[in-house]
């Protein structure tokens, strides 16, 4: 238990619908809020697929103000600006993100730019000379957000929007609680066509975040309960993606992502998440795959600082309690590597095409990541990050 005394667990309201009739619930929610001009934000592949999106088009009827297939991997700034202008020109009074993390983040970030202006650098979290991270207070009202997810991404329920500034070649983190999704609608027809590898990558990201949340410096019993169940659902769901219960596994992975996303608002992330952000953007690799490669090494790095919390990870994964922190870290690592191997995940960053000489630059980016604050063992500087990374090639 991280908190021995008092704590405050604060969760914003959220409605989650699952089933074949969820679009009807979306219409009711829009009507209840007096919304009549919704813009759908999605990726190009979903916009072309026709039948799945057609279900939503038919349900919305005259409430649909437009469909913008502007989402791209890592949510590049130009596409976010383009989406923001589409929202403006369509006279949108609500945004419906349909897709995975890129669509959801693009919709949120575009709503921020629509309300606050297009100076992304000024709106983003920055690092002071003393190393403190500061997020500007974005006070303008934002369009209501609704999410119809197709992949198990924790972005479904987050308030942060990390977008890719191609000019600066770095992530820009925008944070505004007003852009959290008001409701989530999980439709089985939208989960089935998604390629398995997409579910694997997003599911791995959820699993790794759940592990990091359980050992993070900050937390409480309610967040631990959510993360424990999220980790179980994610591990079991990933293992079942090739089996006869693959449909249920996909739904369970979505639920795991929602639980993990909610809980990690109370616990923060850690070094694994920060490495995934830095490497994923720079080398065009999915965050979940990077996280799976680095997580066992990061757990070992954190072993002594997270000794008691590692037992929670053991319990969630159904492992026997080890005798020492190092033994726990190694046992958890072996268990996870076996799962990752079964999913075809590479074991090294070199296999992902990340050159070893990129270590210094990547390590510096990691030190600027907001999520690093939650790592149980303090990371003093980029040199320490590099030492962890030397084991990953």
N, C-alpha and C positions, 0 to 999 in steps of 0.2 A: 504494500500500500504506500503510495507516494505521500499522501496527506494524512498526518496523524491527528490533526486538530480540525479546525473549521475550514470550510471551503465554499465557494460559490460556483455552482454549475448552471450556466445560462445558455439555453437553447432557444433560438428564434422559432416561431410557429412554422409548421410545414405540413402540407397535405400530400399524401402519397396514395395514388390510385393504381391498381393493377388489374388487368383483365382486358377482355375484348370490347368492353363498353367504355373505356376510359375517355374517349373523345367526348362522350356525352357529359362526363364530369367536367371536362375542360370548358365546354359551352356554358354549363351552369355557373362555373366559377367566374367566367368572363361576364356573364349577364349580371351576376350578383355584384360585381365591381363596377358595372356600368361601362364596360369596355366593348368597343365595336369595330376597331381597326387594328387588327393584329397582323404583324409581319412575321413570317416564318423564316428563320435563318438556318441554313443547312449547308452541306457540302455538295460538290458537283455530282458525285456518284448517286447520292440519294435523290437529288433533283431529277436525274435521268431515269431512275429506276421505275418511276411511274406509279405502279400499283400501291406500294406502301404509303407513299405520300398522298396518293389520291384519296385514301381513306380520310385523311385529315382535311384535305381540300373540300371534300363533300360535307364533312361535319361542320366546318366553319361557315361555308356558304358566303353570305354577304359580309360576314365579320372578317373575312380574309382581305387585307389591304395589299398583300403582295408576298411573293416568295423570292428570297435572295440567297442564291447558292454561293455565298462568298467565303465560307469557311475553308481554311487551308491548314495543313499541319503546322503546329506551333503558333498559330494565329499571328501571322506577320502584320506589322503596323499598316502597310498600305491597304490590305484587305479589311482591316478593322475600320479604317477611315472611310473606305468605300461603303462598308455596311452602315456606318453611322449616317452617311449622306443619303443612303437608300431609305433609312428609317425616317429621316427628315422629309424627303421628297414624297414619301408615301403617306405622310401625316399619321404615322403610327401612334397608337395609344397603348400598345402592349407588344411584347416580343415573345415569340415561341421558338425556342431553340430545339431543333430536331437533329439528333446525331450524337457524336461522342464529345470528348473534351474540347476539341478545336471549335466545334459549332457553338457549344455552350459558352466558352470563354469569349469567342468573337462577339456573340450576342450581348454579353455583359459589358465587355469593353467598349463596344460600339455605343451602347446606351450611355456610358460615362462620357465619351467624347461628344455625343450629341448634346449633353447637358452642360459640360464643362469646357468645351473647346478642344482643339486638336493638337495642342502642345503636349505631346505624350510625355516627354522628359520632365516637364514641370508637374505633371499630374502623378508621376510614378514615385514609388518609394526610393529614397536616396540614402547614401551612406555618408555620414559626416567625416571630417578629418580625424575625429576621435574614435571612429568605427561604429558610432551609433546609427541605427536605421530609423528613418523618419518617414512616415506616410502622411502626405497632405490630407487635410480634412476636406473632402469633396461634398459640399453642402447642397448643391442644386438637386431638385427632385429628379428621380430617374423613372424610366418606363417600367411598369410591372413585368417581371420575368416569369415565364412558364417553361418547363423543360419536359421534353419527350425523349428520353435517352435511348440510344441504340447500343451503347457499350458501357461496361462497368467502371465508369470514371468517378473519382471523388469530386470532380468539378461540378457534379450535379447539384450539390448543396453548398458550395463555397461562396464566399463574398469576394475573394481575390481573383484577379484576372491577369495572368502572366502572358504578355504578348511579346513577339520577337521584333526587335528593332534591327532591321537588316543593315542600316547605315552604321550604327554603333556596334553591330554584331554582338548584341547582348539581349537578355530578357529584361523587359520593363514590367514591374509589378504594380498594378493598379488595385487599390483596395477601397471598396465602398459597401458597407452592409446593406444599403438600400437596393443593391443589385442581386441579392440572394433570390433564388427561385421561390416564388410564393407557393407553387405546387408542382408536383412531379407526377407524370402519367406514364406508366410502364405498359406498353402494348406488346403482347407476344408476337404479333405479326411483324413488328419492326426489329425484333431480336433475331429471329430465325435466319434471315438472309445474310447477316453479317459474317464475313469470313472468320473461321475459327481463330486464326492467328491474331486478329484484331482483339478478340475476346481474351486470348492468352496474354497479350501485352498489357491491356488495361487491367485485367484481373491480377496480374503480377504486381502492377503498381499499387493496387488496393492492398494486396497481401503485405507488401513491403512497408507500406505506410502504417498498417495495423501493428506490425511488429515494432516499428519505430515509435508509434504512439504509446505502446505498452511500456517501453523503457525510457521514454522521454523524461526530462527534468520536471515537467509540470503535468498534473493530472488529478483525477479524483475517482472515487469508486464507480460513479455512474458512467464516466467515460471508459473506465477499464472494462465494465460489463459490455458496453457497446463494441469495444475493440476486440474483446475476447470472442464474442459471437461473430464479428466481422471476419476475424482471422480463421475461425473454423469454417464459415461459409465459403470464404475465398479458397482455402486449401482444398476443401472437399469439392467445390465447384470446378476448380481447375483440373482436378484429377478425373472428373466425370465428363469432361467435354467430349471425349471420344466414345462414351458409353451410351447405353439405351436411354438414359435419363438426361441426355444432353440439353433438351429443352428446359427442364427444371434447373439444370446446372447454370444455364445462362441467366435465368431469372434470379437464382440465388446469388450470383456474382453481382448483379445490379443491386440487390438488397445489401450485400456486403459493402459495396461502394458507398451507399447512402449512409449506413451505420458508421463506417470508417470516416467519411467526410465530416459527419456531424461531430464525432468524438474528437477528431484531431484539431478541431477548433479550440478544444479545451486542453490539449496536450502538446501541441506543436509537432514538428517533425524532427529531422536530424541530419546527420552527415550523408546517409544514403540518398535521401530526397534531394539534398543540395547537389550531390554528384550527378544524379539523374538529370537535374535541370541543366547543369553546365554542359555535360557531355551530349545530352540529347539534342540540344539546340545547335551546338557547334558542329556536331558530326552526323546530324540527321538520323539519329537512332531513337526509337520509341523509348520514352522514359521507363516504362515497365521492364523492358529487356535490360536496360542499363542497371536499374535498381536490383534486378535479380542477380546480375553478375557481381555487383559490389556488396550486397547485403551480408553475406557470410563473413567477409573480411571486416566490415564495419562492426558487426556484432562482436567479433573477437577483439577489436580495438577498444570497444566499450565495456568489455566483460567486467572488469573490477568496479567500474563506476556504476554499473547497472546490475550488480550481483543479485539483489533480492527481486528485482523486476523481471529478470530472465526466467524466474520460476513461473511467472504468469504466462510467458510465451510457451514454456514447456507444457503447462497444463492445457493451454488452448490447442496445442498440436498433438495432445495425447501422449506426450513423452514422460518417461520416469524422471523424477527429480534427481539431478546430478549432485555430486558431493561438493563441488567447488564452482566458482564463477567461470573459470576457464573451461572446466568440463561441461558446464551448461552451454557455454557459447559454442564449443566444438560439437556437442550433440545436436544442438539446434541447427548449426551450419550443415552438418551431414544430412539431417532430415530434409532441409530445404534444397540442398544440392540434388538429392535423389528425386525430389519432385520436379525441380527445374530440368534435370536430365531427361526425365520422362516426357517433358513438354518440348524438348529439343532446343533448350536455351543454351547458348554458348557459355563457356566457363571463363573466358578472358575478354578484356576490352580489345585486344589485338584481333580476335576473331570478328569483332564488330567493325573493324576497319579504323579503330582509333589508334593513331601512332603514339608510341611511347614518348616521343619528343614533345608531345602536346601537354605533358604533365604540368609544367610550371604555369602555363597560361590557364589551364583548367582549374588548377588549385587556387589561383588568385580569384577566379570567378566564384568558386565555392565559398570563399571567405566573405563574399558580398551577398550571399543568399540569406534571406530572412529566416528560412527554416533551420539554419545551423544553430540558432539560439537554443533549440530544444535538445541538442545532443547531450547525452548524460555525461560524457567526458568532454570537458572544455577543449575546443580546438583553438590553439593559441595563434597560429599563423599559417600561411600557405605552405611553409616547409613541412609542417606536421601533416597537412593533407597529402602532400607529395609522398610522405613516408607510407601512408596507408595505401596510396595508389600503386606503389612499386610492386605490390603483391598481385596486381590485377592484369599483368601481361604474361 
